[in-house]
Amino acid sequence: MREKSLLPMHLYNVGVKLATEGKLAEAVGVFRRSVELDSRLASSWYEPDTDLKEGVDWAQAAAVCRQVVDGNPDSAVAWADLGFALATQNKVEEAAVAFQKASELNPKMAEVWMELATVNCLAERWEQAEAAARRAVDLGSTNVLAWTYLGFALVGKGAWDQAEKALRKGVALDPLDKLIWANLAEVLNWQERWSDALEAADRAIQLFQGNSKAWDSRGVALAGLGRWPDAEAAHRRAVELAPSEPSFSGNLAQVLNWQNKWQEALEICQRIVDRGKPSPVVYSALGAALGGMERWEEAERAIRCAVDHSPRDAVQWVNLSCTLNWQSKWEDAETAGRRATVLAPELAAGWANLGYSLEHLNHLEEAQKAFDRAMQLDRGNATARQGLERTRQRMANRSKPGA
């Protein structure tokens, strides 16, 4: 809990009791009264143990917190409170500055380091996020949240093995934590360990049926196992629980695409785009739906939006390369394919698409090498297998006398 030494305990206890009973409006009123008695207690507006976030005017809270900081510039708690109020409004950069100041004033506040890790994750500053999370772990090695935040940061860096170890440490500390199982499932999905991911997701759902992230991870795992109807059902449940989360709708659309349900996938993605809340996965699913309907130019535009949003995501470059190949834009497809192989040299689809582009540019030796690499990574890749057969035949024909 946050510091509240000046908060009259009877008011504080009444507020907590009301919040526990689900009387959030009354609880907010009690905590607001505590602020009126002493404006330095702005943190009581968002006491984390009472789940009052929905009842708070965060802009007003931030304004009060700024007044507290102005009057107490050397107070780590004041800066931390300001950071929390700003972060809740998605003012990530301002929040990062406030949390950094708090950590400098009092480097022994584990909660501040966790918040600093969080905002750095949101800003995709993975190195800083990892450093902050490790400080939180050092200060509280038995703190499940600290290990969770470290896992988040390592996921952002693409250090899947380390992320899994961090999250499993959290699981060992508290096997009943409903959040960490869902995060572990997500990490296992990224490693394409579908059965392990499904087990973790099911554990998270067992602990809390309303865990939308766990349902989404369950859908991803089931899709990886090729269980399309089950995956669709899981993703529909995730969307039902969190209809405003665009990535969940995007994942549902992707599963629909894989079942050739192009029109419904298109409608889902278009609704999200129209709301102005698309994510890379939504643009990717939109591109796939349009491609399935052979609307290639529109598909290309959608996938380019996905690339613009996530320029380091190799899968988006693979999708772009594939879409360009379908339009016979061989040189552009080659460029996209090469980018995919640089970002993820272990991704077979990237090499297969690159080989396809090179083959049609008549660069047969390079095409054969690309197809060979794809086959080494995935013996079942049909594009690579068929491309390898064609290029070998063409090269053999070219070497014949009189060719």
C-alpha positions as CSV (number, residue, x, y, z in Angstrom):
1,M,0.0,0.0,0.0
2,R,1.0,3.6,-0.5
3,E,2.2,5.8,2.3
4,K,-0.7,7.4,4.2
5,S,0.8,8.3,7.5
6,L,-1.2,11.6,7.6
7,L,-4.5,9.9,6.6
8,P,-7.0,9.6,9.5
9,M,-7.2,5.9,9.9
10,H,-11.0,5.9,10.5
11,L,-11.6,7.6,7.2
12,Y,-9.2,5.3,5.5
13,N,-10.7,2.1,7.0
14,V,-14.2,3.3,6.1
15,G,-13.2,3.9,2.5
16,V,-11.6,0.4,2.2
17,K,-14.6,-1.2,3.8
18,L,-17.0,0.5,1.3
19,A,-14.8,-0.4,-1.7
20,T,-14.6,-4.0,-0.5
21,E,-18.4,-4.1,-0.4
22,G,-18.6,-2.8,-4.0
23,K,-19.8,0.7,-3.0
24,L,-17.2,2.5,-5.1
25,A,-19.0,5.8,-5.3
26,E,-19.3,6.1,-1.6
27,A,-15.7,5.0,-1.2
28,V,-14.5,7.6,-3.6
29,G,-16.3,10.2,-1.6
30,V,-14.6,9.2,1.6
31,F,-11.2,9.2,0.0
32,R,-11.9,12.6,-1.6
33,R,-12.7,13.9,1.9
34,S,-9.3,12.8,3.1
35,V,-7.8,14.8,0.3
36,E,-9.8,17.9,1.3
37,L,-8.5,17.5,4.8
38,D,-4.9,17.3,3.5
39,S,-4.1,17.8,-0.2
40,R,-0.8,15.9,0.3
41,L,-2.8,12.7,0.5
42,A,-3.8,12.7,-3.2
43,S,-2.6,9.1,-3.4
44,S,-5.6,8.0,-1.4
45,W,-7.7,8.7,-4.4
46,Y,-6.3,5.7,-6.1
47,E,-5.4,3.3,-3.3
48,P,-4.5,0.2,-5.4
49,D,-6.0,-2.3,-3.0
50,T,-9.5,-0.8,-3.4
51,D,-9.9,-1.0,-7.2
52,L,-11.2,2.6,-7.4
53,K,-9.7,3.4,-10.9
54,E,-13.0,3.7,-12.6
55,G,-14.3,6.2,-10.1
56,V,-11.5,8.7,-10.3
57,D,-11.2,11.9,-12.3
58,W,-7.5,11.3,-13.2
59,A,-6.9,14.7,-14.8
60,Q,-8.1,16.3,-11.5
61,A,-6.0,13.8,-9.5
62,A,-2.9,14.7,-11.6
63,A,-3.5,18.4,-11.0
64,V,-3.6,17.8,-7.2
65,C,-0.5,15.6,-7.4
66,R,1.4,18.4,-9.2
67,Q,0.4,20.8,-6.4
68,V,1.8,18.3,-3.9
69,V,5.0,17.9,-5.9
70,D,5.4,21.7,-6.1
71,G,5.1,21.9,-2.3
72,N,7.2,18.8,-1.7
73,P,9.8,18.5,-4.5
74,D,12.0,16.2,-2.5
75,S,9.2,13.7,-1.7
76,A,9.5,10.4,-3.6
77,V,6.0,9.5,-2.7
78,A,4.6,12.7,-4.2
79,W,6.5,12.1,-7.5
80,A,5.3,8.5,-7.6
81,D,1.7,9.5,-7.0
82,L,2.0,12.0,-9.9
83,G,3.5,9.3,-12.1
84,F,0.7,6.9,-11.3
85,A,-2.0,9.6,-12.1
86,L,-0.3,10.4,-15.4
87,A,0.3,6.7,-16.4
88,T,-3.4,6.0,-15.9
89,Q,-4.2,8.7,-18.5
90,N,-1.7,7.0,-20.9
91,K,0.7,10.0,-20.6
92,V,3.6,7.6,-20.7
93,E,6.5,10.0,-21.2
94,E,5.4,12.4,-18.4
95,A,4.8,9.4,-16.2
96,A,8.3,8.0,-16.9
97,V,9.9,11.3,-15.9
98,A,7.9,11.4,-12.6
99,F,8.7,7.7,-11.7
100,Q,12.4,8.3,-12.6
101,K,12.5,11.3,-10.2
102,A,10.8,9.2,-7.5
103,S,13.4,6.4,-8.0
104,E,16.2,8.9,-7.7
105,L,14.8,10.3,-4.5
106,N,14.2,6.9,-2.9
107,P,15.8,4.0,-4.8
108,K,14.3,1.5,-2.3
109,M,10.7,1.8,-3.4
110,A,10.0,-1.5,-5.3
111,E,6.6,-0.3,-6.5
112,V,8.2,2.8,-8.2
113,W,10.6,0.6,-10.1
114,M,7.8,-1.7,-11.2
115,E,5.8,1.3,-12.5
116,L,8.9,2.6,-14.2
117,A,9.4,-0.8,-15.9
118,T,5.7,-0.6,-17.0
119,V,5.9,2.8,-18.7
120,N,9.2,1.9,-20.3
121,C,7.5,-1.2,-21.7
122,L,4.7,0.9,-23.1
123,A,7.3,3.2,-24.7
124,E,9.1,0.1,-26.1
125,R,12.3,1.0,-24.2
126,W,13.0,-2.6,-23.4
127,E,16.5,-2.2,-22.0
128,Q,15.4,0.5,-19.5
129,A,12.3,-1.6,-18.7
130,E,14.4,-4.6,-17.9
131,A,16.8,-2.6,-15.7
132,A,13.9,-1.1,-13.7
133,A,12.2,-4.5,-13.4
134,R,15.5,-6.1,-12.1
135,R,15.8,-3.4,-9.5
136,A,12.2,-4.2,-8.4
137,V,13.2,-7.9,-8.2
138,D,16.3,-7.1,-6.2
139,L,14.2,-5.1,-3.7
140,G,11.5,-7.8,-3.4
141,S,12.6,-11.2,-4.7
142,T,9.4,-12.7,-3.4
143,N,7.2,-10.1,-5.1
144,V,5.2,-11.9,-7.8
145,L,4.5,-8.6,-9.6
146,A,8.2,-7.8,-9.8
147,W,8.9,-11.0,-11.6
148,T,5.8,-10.4,-13.9
149,Y,7.2,-7.0,-14.9
150,L,10.6,-8.5,-15.6
151,G,8.9,-11.0,-17.8
152,F,7.1,-8.2,-19.7
153,A,10.4,-6.4,-20.4
154,L,12.1,-9.6,-21.6
155,V,9.2,-10.4,-23.9
156,G,9.7,-7.0,-25.5
157,K,13.3,-7.8,-26.1
158,G,12.4,-11.1,-27.6
159,A,14.3,-13.0,-24.9
160,W,11.6,-15.7,-24.7
161,D,13.6,-18.2,-22.6
162,Q,14.5,-15.6,-20.0
163,A,11.0,-14.2,-20.0
164,E,9.6,-17.7,-19.3
165,K,12.1,-18.2,-16.5
166,A,11.0,-14.9,-14.8
167,L,7.3,-15.8,-15.1
168,R,7.8,-19.3,-13.9
169,K,9.6,-17.8,-10.9
170,G,6.5,-15.8,-10.2
171,V,4.3,-18.9,-10.6
172,A,6.5,-20.8,-8.1
173,L,6.0,-17.9,-5.6
174,D,2.2,-17.8,-6.1
175,P,0.7,-20.6,-8.2
176,L,-2.8,-19.1,-7.6
177,D,-1.9,-15.8,-9.2
178,K,-4.4,-15.5,-12.1
179,L,-2.4,-12.9,-14.0
180,I,0.9,-14.6,-14.2
181,W,-0.4,-17.8,-15.8
182,A,-2.0,-15.8,-18.6
183,N,1.3,-14.0,-19.2
184,L,3.2,-17.3,-19.2
185,A,0.7,-18.7,-21.8
186,E,1.5,-15.7,-24.0
187,V,5.2,-16.2,-23.8
188,L,4.8,-19.9,-24.6
189,N,2.7,-19.1,-27.6
190,W,5.5,-16.8,-28.9
191,Q,7.8,-19.8,-28.7
192,E,5.2,-21.9,-30.6
193,R,5.0,-24.3,-27.7
194,W,1.3,-24.7,-28.3
195,S,0.5,-27.5,-25.8
196,D,2.4,-25.9,-22.9
197,A,0.7,-22.6,-23.7
198,L,-2.7,-24.2,-23.8
199,E,-2.1,-25.8,-20.4
200,A,-1.0,-22.4,-18.9
201,A,-4.0,-20.6,-20.4
202,D,-6.4,-23.2,-19.1
203,R,-4.8,-22.9,-15.6
204,A,-5.4,-19.1,-15.7
205,I,-9.0,-19.6,-16.8
206,Q,-9.5,-22.1,-14.0
207,L,-8.4,-19.5,-11.5
208,F,-10.6,-16.8,-13.1
209,Q,-13.2,-17.5,-15.8
210,G,-13.3,-13.8,-16.7
211,N,-9.6,-13.6,-17.7
212,S,-9.9,-12.2,-21.2
213,K,-6.1,-12.4,-21.9
214,A,-6.1,-16.1,-20.9
215,W,-9.0,-16.8,-23.3
216,D,-7.1,-15.0,-26.1
217,S,-3.9,-17.0,-25.4
218,R,-6.0,-20.2,-25.3
219,G,-7.3,-19.3,-28.8
220,V,-3.8,-18.7,-30.1
221,A,-2.6,-22.0,-28.7
222,L,-5.5,-23.9,-30.2
223,A,-4.9,-22.3,-33.6
224,G,-1.3,-23.3,-33.4
225,L,-2.5,-26.9,-32.8
226,G,-4.8,-26.6,-35.9
227,R,-8.0,-26.8,-33.8
228,W,-9.7,-24.0,-35.7
229,P,-13.3,-24.2,-34.3
230,D,-12.1,-24.5,-30.7
231,A,-9.7,-21.5,-31.3
232,E,-12.6,-19.5,-32.8
233,A,-14.7,-20.2,-29.7
234,A,-11.9,-19.1,-27.3
235,H,-11.3,-15.9,-29.3
236,R,-15.0,-15.1,-29.3
237,R,-15.0,-15.5,-25.5
238,A,-12.1,-13.1,-25.2
239,V,-13.8,-10.5,-27.4
240,E,-17.0,-11.0,-25.4
241,L,-15.1,-10.2,-22.2
242,A,-13.1,-7.3,-23.6
243,P,-14.8,-5.9,-26.7
244,S,-12.7,-2.8,-26.7
245,E,-9.4,-4.6,-26.9
246,P,-8.5,-4.5,-30.7
247,S,-5.9,-7.3,-30.6
248,F,-8.4,-9.8,-29.3
249,S,-10.8,-8.9,-32.2
250,G,-7.8,-9.1,-34.6
251,N,-6.9,-12.6,-33.4
252,L,-10.5,-13.7,-33.9
253,A,-10.4,-12.3,-37.4
254,Q,-7.2,-14.2,-38.1
255,V,-8.8,-17.5,-37.1
256,L,-11.8,-16.7,-39.3
257,N,-9.4,-16.1,-42.1
258,W,-7.8,-19.5,-41.7
259,Q,-11.2,-21.0,-42.0
260,N,-11.9,-19.0,-45.2
261,K,-14.5,-16.9,-43.4
262,W,-13.3,-13.8,-45.2
263,Q,-16.4,-11.7,-45.0
264,E,-16.9,-11.9,-41.3
265,A,-13.2,-11.3,-40.7
266,L,-13.3,-8.3,-43.0
267,E,-16.3,-6.9,-41.1
268,I,-14.7,-7.3,-37.7
269,C,-11.5,-5.6,-38.8
270,Q,-13.3,-2.8,-40.5
271,R,-15.3,-2.0,-37.4
272,I,-12.1,-1.6,-35.4
273,V,-10.5,0.6,-38.0
274,D,-13.6,2.7,-38.2
275,R,-13.4,3.2,-34.4
276,G,-9.9,4.5,-34.9
277,K,-8.4,1.8,-32.6
278,P,-6.6,-0.6,-35.0
279,S,-3.5,-2.5,-33.9
280,P,-0.9,-4.3,-36.1
281,V,-2.7,-7.6,-35.7
282,V,-6.0,-6.0,-36.9
283,Y,-4.3,-4.5,-40.0
284,S,-2.7,-7.9,-40.6
285,A,-6.0,-9.7,-40.4
286,L,-7.7,-7.1,-42.6
287,G,-5.0,-7.6,-45.2
288,A,-5.4,-11.4,-45.0
289,A,-9.2,-11.1,-45.4
290,L,-8.9,-8.8,-48.4
291,G,-6.2,-11.1,-49.9
292,G,-8.5,-14.1,-49.4
293,M,-11.1,-12.1,-51.4
294,E,-8.4,-11.4,-54.0
295,R,-8.6,-7.6,-53.4
296,W,-4.8,-7.4,-53.5
297,E,-4.3,-3.6,-53.7
298,E,-6.4,-3.1,-50.7
299,A,-4.7,-6.0,-48.9
300,E,-1.3,-4.4,-49.6
301,R,-2.4,-1.0,-48.1
302,A,-3.7,-2.8,-45.0
303,I,-0.5,-4.8,-44.5
304,R,1.7,-1.7,-45.1
305,C,-0.2,-0.1,-42.2
306,A,0.7,-3.2,-40.1
307,V,4.4,-2.8,-41.1
308,D,4.3,0.9,-40.3
309,H,2.9,0.2,-36.8
310,S,5.4,-2.7,-36.2
311,P,8.5,-2.2,-38.4
312,R,10.5,-4.8,-36.5
313,D,7.8,-7.5,-36.7
314,A,9.1,-10.0,-39.3
315,V,5.7,-11.7,-39.7
316,Q,4.3,-8.4,-41.1
317,W,7.1,-8.2,-43.6
318,V,6.4,-11.8,-44.6
319,N,2.8,-10.9,-45.2
320,L,3.7,-7.9,-47.2
321,S,6.1,-9.9,-49.3
322,C,3.4,-12.5,-50.0
323,T,0.9,-9.9,-51.0
324,L,3.4,-8.2,-53.3
325,N,4.2,-11.6,-54.9
326,W,0.5,-12.2,-55.6
327,Q,0.6,-8.9,-57.6
328,S,3.8,-9.8,-59.4
329,K,5.6,-6.9,-57.8
330,W,8.7,-9.0,-57.7
331,E,11.4,-6.4,-56.8
332,D,9.3,-4.9,-53.9
333,A,8.5,-8.4,-52.8
334,E,12.2,-9.2,-52.7
335,T,12.9,-6.2,-50.6
336,A,10.2,-7.1,-48.1
337,G,11.3,-10.7,-48.1
338,R,14.9,-9.8,-47.3
339,R,13.8,-7.5,-44.5
340,A,11.8,-10.4,-43.0
341,T,14.9,-12.8,-43.1
342,V,17.1,-10.1,-41.5
343,L,14.6,-9.6,-38.6
344,A,13.8,-13.3,-38.1
345,P,16.4,-15.6,-39.9
346,E,14.7,-18.6,-38.2
347,L,11.3,-17.9,-39.9
348,A,10.8,-20.4,-42.8
349,A,8.0,-18.4,-44.4
350,G,10.4,-15.4,-44.9
351,W,12.9,-17.4,-46.8
352,A,10.2,-19.2,-48.9
353,N,8.6,-15.9,-49.9
354,L,12.0,-14.4,-50.7
355,G,12.8,-17.5,-52.8
356,Y,9.6,-17.0,-54.7
357,S,10.4,-13.4,-55.6
358,L,14.0,-14.2,-56.6
359,E,12.8,-17.1,-58.8
360,H,10.5,-14.8,-60.8
361,L,13.3,-12.2,-61.1
362,N,15.3,-15.1,-62.7
363,H,17.9,-15.1,-59.9
364,L,17.8,-18.9,-59.7
365,E,20.9,-19.6,-57.7
366,E,19.8,-17.1,-54.9
367,A,16.3,-18.5,-55.1
368,Q,17.5,-22.0,-54.6
369,K,19.5,-21.0,-51.6
370,A,16.5,-19.3,-50.1
371,F,14.2,-22.3,-50.7
372,D,16.9,-24.6,-49.3
373,R,17.0,-22.5,-46.1
374,A,13.3,-22.5,-45.8
375,M,13.2,-26.3,-46.1
376,Q,15.9,-26.7,-43.5
377,L,13.7,-24.7,-41.1
378,D,10.4,-26.3,-42.0
379,R,10.3,-29.5,-44.1
380,G,6.6,-29.2,-44.5
381,N,6.7,-25.7,-46.2
382,A,4.9,-26.4,-49.6
383,T,6.0,-23.0,-51.1
384,A,9.7,-23.9,-50.5
385,R,9.4,-27.5,-51.6
386,Q,7.7,-26.7,-54.9
387,G,9.9,-23.7,-55.5
388,L,13.0,-25.8,-55.0
389,E,11.8,-28.4,-57.5
390,R,11.1,-25.7,-60.1
391,T,14.4,-23.9,-59.7
392,R,16.4,-27.1,-59.8
393,Q,14.6,-28.1,-63.0
394,R,15.1,-24.7,-64.6
395,M,18.8,-24.7,-63.7
396,A,19.2,-28.2,-65.1
397,N,17.5,-27.1,-68.3
398,R,19.6,-24.0,-68.6
399,S,22.8,-26.1,-68.3
400,K,21.9,-28.4,-71.2
401,P,23.8,-27.9,-74.5
402,G,22.1,-25.5,-76.7
403,A,19.9,-24.1,-74.0
